[in-house]
Amino acid sequence: MGRVSANRTHVTFRPLARCLVVHSTFLRRTALVLAAFLALGTPLVASAAGTPGVPIPSDPRDPFVQGFTGRAATAHPFAAQRVPRNPWMAANERSNIHSDAYQTDANNVPGPLGRDPRVTSALLGAECASVTFDRRGRIVTVCVSPSGATLRLIEPRTLATLGSYELPPREPGSFSFSNFSGGGYFYLDHLDRAVVSTFTGHLVVVAERGDGFRKVRDVDLSAVTGGSPIQSALPDWRGRIWFVTVSGVVGFVNPGNSVRRVHLPAGERIANSFAMDESGGVFIVSTHALYRFDVRRGRPSVTWRKTYDRGSRVKPGQVSQGSGTTPTLIGRASSPGGGSIAITDNADPRMHVLVFRRGKRGPGRAPLCRRAVFPAGRGDDENSLIAVPGGLVAENNYGYAGPGPADSSTRTADTVPGLAKVAVNFRRGGCRVAWRNITARIPTVVSKFSRRTGLIYAYTHPAASEVPRAGDLPQPLAPDAWFFTAFNARTGRQVWSTYAGSGLGHNNNYAPVTLGPDGVAYVGTLGGLLRVADTR
């Protein structure tokens, strides 16, 4: 099919006609195989507990993709952030998908600098989205498939599964690539126990037992939720476990398992997780409004409600008509105005980054910041804003249409590029766009920021014409390539990018980048879990 030099700097692709036939046959077969194991929700190869994970299958065109572009970074750190730790959760940056109870997506731990990075993977037949870490540094994650979900304990260096716990299965026919319930959001508590909402409407607490798990608490919420999926659950500073459903039920479970709940106005839905702070505030965004809840007379109560422009449509890349963001909190609750809260709206023709006060006195008549980002008619953000020094970073997810191939090329649909920092004066109000990157295509990942390295880490999917090729591979044959990419948080410029793999198994489909306590980055994909680590 061709030749690859030892340093992968020159590649020829011949004979083309024969390769086209081989690739067409391979891609059809690979798609069928991947679809089969994803539908079954079980890995093709079952390895013994503790053995290294079987890699996620990629593509025979891998040698024709340039493995690394850019230059290794030198760390330019920012001062460490001091987000209050929720006493009922694991340590910050180890507890949940968005790093902490404030949902900042910012980390004091380092990430890779691009020093000969190595990408390894484990084929698990399910998407391991929320990645958390116990006190021993082991990965605790829920891997969700079309048939169900599995809680896994994973060795972080080899990605070997040490132990697992099967959660209740899905109702047949209920699967959707845009449904994050049943474990897509979960958290690790202060005792290294996984707190997971199940497909059956239960809230379960599962403790570690050696290299395995045992269930220690089970609260049946099915009568309270009315059959609506539980989207997310998090504890407040008093230990009550709050939960939200897709249909708009907001409630909490007391330590004694009694349940209190309210329902949002008719027609309002909840499509994301929520944030908590030390004042007792619970911050939820629905498809119509931003809310602060507090506990009054033993029940969840709306302290304030602020509507926003929800637009006129579900834009491609979104899962609902409304804000696609989990609220991001900035500043302690003792700050002026009770601190700040940020979301995006869904306005037409351009979406905006919005910032409000979050204290009990209310958000005010006008936002502290309302700034348009991304092109008119071609911008949306289905992920939480990243809290960076002096502002917030938004990514453009417009154009993502799910993991299926967009055309006969078998490639996932291209998304509109965009990554932008909005500089915000959180004390006095006002904001501006500090920088824009108009070339980065970030379909769905929850990107992360490391204060230790000064880099923002994303998972990118360039258009066929943009895939860095290591030789004369024709553009029509460019694979469905995915990359782990680092950006300078001060300028937005791409610093380096390393090839992760191609095809359905490497599509992250809304899963995050997670930075581990070991300085390694992890990305959940439809095939399982990726690990990206410097080797020098």
N, C-alpha and C positions, 0 to 999 in steps of 0.2 A: 504493500500500500504506500510505502514511502520510506524515508530514512530520517532519523533524528540524530544529530550530532551529540557528542557527550555533554556539551554545555547547553544544549537545546537552543542554540542561536540560529541554526539554519535547518529548515525542514522543506522537503519537496513532497508534493502530493501527486502520485501517479500510480497506475493509470486512472484517470478520473472516472471514466464510464464504469469500470468495474467497481470502484469505491462507492459510487452512487448506489449501485445495486446492493452491495454489502451493507451500507449504512441504512438504506431503506428497510431492508429485512431486519437488521439489528434493532432499529428504533421501534418497529412494529412489535417485535417480540419483547423488547425491554418494556415497552408501554404496557403490554398485556401482563407481563410478570409483575411489574410494580403495582398495577391496578389490582391484581389478584392478592398480593400480600397486604396491600393497604385495606382492601375490602375485608379480608379475613382478620386484620388487626393483629397478626402474629408474624414474627420474623421467619424468613425462609430457612434460616439455619439456627437451630437452637443450640446454644453453647452451655456447657456446664457452668454453674455459679462460680464466679471468680476468674474465669478465663477471659482473655481480651475479646472485645467485641468484634464481630464480623463487620468489615467495612461496608458502607452504603455503596451499591453499584453506581458507577458513573458512566463514562462514554468512551468508546474506542478512539474518539478524536481528541482525547485529553492531551496527547503529545503535541498536537497542533495548536494548543492554546498556551500563550505565554504564562508561565507559572507565577511570575512576580513582576510588578511594575512599580516605578517610583524608587524612593530611597529610604533606607531605614531611618527612623526618627531619633532625634535626641530629645529626651524628656525636658519639657519646659513647664514645670508644675505650677499650679495655682495653690493658694492657701487651702488647707483642709476645711471642709464644711462641717458644721455641727448641727445636724438634724437631730432633734430629740428622739431617743429610742422609745418605742412603745414597749412598756414592761412586759406585755403578754406575747411579744413576738421575738423571734430570734434576732440576733444582732443585725443592725443596719447593714445592707448590702449582702445579706445572707437569707433574708426572710421571705421575699416575694418578688414577683415579676418586675416591679418598678423600683426596686432597691430598698425602700423604706416606707414608713406609714405616710409620709408626705408625698410619695409617688414622684420623686425627683428625677429618677433615671440617671442620677449622678453618683459617682463613686470616689472614695478616697484611695481605694486600692488601684494598683497599676493595671494596665492591659498590655498586650504585645506592642513592641516598638518596631516590628518588621525586620528583626535581625535573623535572617534565614528562617522565616516562620514555617512551621510544619503543620499541615492539616490532617487530622485523623478523624475517624468516625466509627459509630456503632450502629449497625442495622437492627432496629427494634420493631419495625413494622407499624410504627405509630409516631405521632408528633409529640416530642417531649418539650413543651413550651416553657412553663414556669420551672426554672432551675434554682434550687435553694441549696444551702450547705449547712450540715450539722457542725457541732463543735469539734469534731475530728476532721473536718474538711471534706467529708464525703458528700457526694451529690444526692439530694433527695428530690425527685421529680415525679410528676404525673404525666404519663405518656398516653395520649388520647388517640383512638382509632375510630373508624366508622362503626365498629361493633361495641366498643366499650372503652375502659380506661384502666391503666395499671399503675400503681404506685411502685416506684423503683428506688433502690439504694444502689448507687453506682460508684465504683472506684474512679477517682477523677483523672488519674494518669493513663490507665489502660482502657477506660470506659467499660470495664467488665461489670456486669450486673451481679451484685453481691446477694441481693434478696429482692423479692417482689411481693405485692399484695394485690389481688384482683378486686377491683371495685365493681359495683353492680353494672350490668350491661345496659346499653341503650335500648330504648323501645325501637323495634324494627321500623325502618322508614323515617326515622327522626334525624338522621345524619345530615349535616350541612357544613361546608368548609368555612362558613361565616358564623357558626355557632360555637361560642367559647365556654359554654356551661359544662358541668360534669368533670371539672378538674383543670380546664384551661387556665383558670385563676384558682390558686390555692395559696395557703401560707404555712410557713413553719413557725411553730410557737416557741416560747422561751424554754421549753423542755425538750426541744428537738422532735416535737410531734407534728405530723402533717394534719392540717385541718382542711378537709376537702368536702365540697358539696357534690353530691352524686346525681346521676341521671334519674334516680328514683325519688328525688326530693328529700333526701336525708342530708344531714350534716354529720360527718363522722370525724373522729379524732383517732389517729393511728400512731402508735408509739413504736420506736425502734426496740427490737429485742435481739441483741447480738448483731448478726448480719441479716436480720429479717424484721418483720413487723407484726404487731398485734393490735387489734381494735380495742380502744379503751372507753370510747364514748360514742353514742349513736342517738341523734335527735331526729325524729321523724317530723319534717316540716311539710309534708305533702298536703295535708288538710289546709294549711295556712297559705301555701303558694297557689293552690287551685290548679295544680298541674303545670304551671308555668316554670320553665327551667330556672334554677338558681344561677345567676350570672357570676356572683362573687360573694365572698365572706371575709370579714376582717374584724379584729377586736378593737374596742375602744380602750381608753386608759384605765377603765374600771373592770375590764375583763369580760364585758358583755360582747358576744359575737354578733356583729351586725351582718345582715344579708340583704341582697337585692335580687329581684327576679326580672326576667325579660319583660313581663307584663306590667311592671311598675309597683310591685309590692316592696315595701321597705320595712324591715323589722330587725329585732335582735333576740338572741337567746340568752337568758340570764344564767348565772352559774348553776342554779338549781334546775335548769332545763325548761323553766316556764318561758313562754314566747309572747312577745308583744309586737304588733305590726300595724301599719297604716298602708293606704293605697294612694298612689299619685292620681291626679285627675285623669279621667277617661281619655284614652288615646295616647297617653304618654308612655313611652317604653324606655328601658334601660339597656344599653348595648355594651357598656364597659364596666370597669371596676370603679372604685371610689377611694377617697382619701380621708385620713383622720388626723386630728391634732390633739395636743395635750390639754386644751381647754374643754374638751368634750365634744368639739365640733366634728360632725360627719358630713362630708361634702360629696354630693352626688350630682351628676349631670344626666338629665333625661333627653329625649329627643326634642323637648320644647324649652327646658329651663334648667338653670343651675340652682341648686338648693344647699342650704345649710340646715342640718338637723341637729337637735340636742335632745336630751332626755328631760321631760317634764312630767311630774307626777307618775313616774315609773313607766312612761310610754314614749315612743319616738314622736317628736314634735317638730314641725317646720318652724325654724327661727326666721328664715327669710327665703324668698324665691325670686330669682331674676331671670326673666325671659331673654332670649337672644334670637338672632335671625337664623332660622333653621333652613332657609332656602326653599326651593321648589321641587327638589328631586333627590333621590339617592344617587349620588355621583359614583361613577366607576372607581372602585377602590374602597368604597364605604360599605358598611353592613347595615346602616339605617339612615333615615333622613334626619340629620341633626349633627351635633358635635360628635366627632369620632374620638375625642380625647378623654382619657381618665383625667380628672382634675389634678393639677400640679400645685403644691403649696410652696410658698416662698416666705421665709422669715418666720420666727417663732410667734406663738400666739400672744406673747407679751409685747410684740412690736406695735408701732402705731397702727391703729385701725384693725388690730388683731392679726396682723400679717396679711399676705396677699394670696390670691388664688388665680390660676390661669387655665383657660381652655381655648379651643378654637370654635368659631361658629361655622355655619354652612351656607353663608350668604352667596347670592349670585349678583354679579358675575364673579366676584372674588371673595374667597374666605378671609377671615381676619383672625389674628391672635388677639385675645381679650384678656385683660387683667383687672381684677376687682379687689377691694378690701374684703376680708373674710370674717371679721369680728362679728359679735352678736348684734351690734348696732346696724348692721346691714352693709350691702356693697356700695351704696351711694347711687345717686341718679345716673351718673355717667361713669363709665369705666376709667380706671387709671390709664389704660392703654387700649387702643383699638387700631390695629395696623394691618393693612392688606398685605398678603404675601402670595406669591405664585401667579401665573398668568391668568388673565380673565377667561372664565369658562373652562379652565383646565387645571384646577387646583383643589385638592382636599387632603386631609390628614386624619388617618384612622388610628393614630398612635399618640400617646401622651407626649406633651411638650417636655423638652429636656431643660432642667434648671442649670444654667451656666452662670458664671460670675457676670453680673450686670445685665442679665437678660434671660431670654428663652430661645431655644432652637426648635424649629418646625421642619418636617420633611414632607415632600409631596408624594402622595400615594395614588394620584389620579391615573386611572387607566388599568389598574389591576382588575382582572376579570376572573380570578380563581386560578387554580393550578393546571387546568386543562390547556392543551395547545390552542393557540389563537388561529392558526392556519395550517396549511399543508407542510410547513417547515418543521412542525412539532415543537416550536418554541412558545414559551409563555408570552402573553401579550406584553408589548413594551409599555412602560409607564412614562408619564411626563416627568422630566428631571426637575429637581429642585431641593435645595437645603438652604435654610435661611436663619440668621440670628436676628432677633428683634431686641435691641437695647432698650431697657425700661428703667425709668426713674420711679422706683417703688415707693419712695417717700412722698414725692410731690406730684407724681403723675407725669404722663408724657412718654412717648416712645418713638423710635425710628428703626429702620432696617439698617443694621450695622454691617452686614455682609450677605452676599448671595452666592451660592454655587449653582450654576444653571446647567451643569452637565451630569451631575450625579443622579442616577436612576435608582431609587430605593423603593421597591414595590410595597413592602408591608412591614419591615422589621421594626421592633421597638429598639431604637438605637440607644447607645449608652455613652456617657462622658466620664473620662477618668481625669480627676484633678491631679493625680500623680504624674501622668504623662502629658497632659494638655491636649489629648486627642479625643475625638468623637469616633466611635466605632459603629459601622453600619454593615449591612449585607446587601450588596448591589447586584443588579442584573442589567448589564449594558445591552443596547440594541445589537443586532447581528453585525452591523457595520462598525460597531465600537468594540467588539470583542478583540482583545489584543492577541494577535496570532503570531505563532512562532515560525511561520513560513508561509508558503503560498497556498494555504487552504482557501478555496473559493468562498466568498461571502455567503452564497446560498447554503453552504454546508456548515456554517457556523453553528456550534452546538448551543443548547439551552443553558448557557454558562452562568454560574453564580460565583460571586467574589466576596471575600471579607475585606473591608476597605476602611482605612483610617483617614480622618480629616483633621486639619489643624483647627482647634476650637477658637483660636484668635482671629483667623482669617477665612475659614471655610474651605481652604484649598485642600485638594486631595494630596495626601502625603505618600501613601503606598497602598497597594492592593495585591492580595494573593488569591489565586484560584482555589475555589472550594470544591467544585465538581459541577456536573451537568445533569439535567433531567429532573423528573418529578421528585425523586428521592432527596434532592438537594434544595427544593423549594421550601422556604421557611414558613410561608402562609401565615403571617401575623405573629409568629413566635419571635422572642427577643434575642438580642445579644445579651449574654450574662457574663460579667467579669467576676472571676473566682478569687478567693483569698490567696491563691497561688500565682496570681498575675496572668492567668490563662483565660482566654475567651471561649465561651461555649455558645453554640447556636442550635436551637431545636429545628428540625426539618421534618418533612412528611415521612422521611425514611427513618428518622431516629434522632441522633445527636452528633454534632460536630465539635471538635476541639481544635483551637488555634493557639499555638504556643511558639515563642521564640526558641531557637536552638542554640543561640550563643548570646 
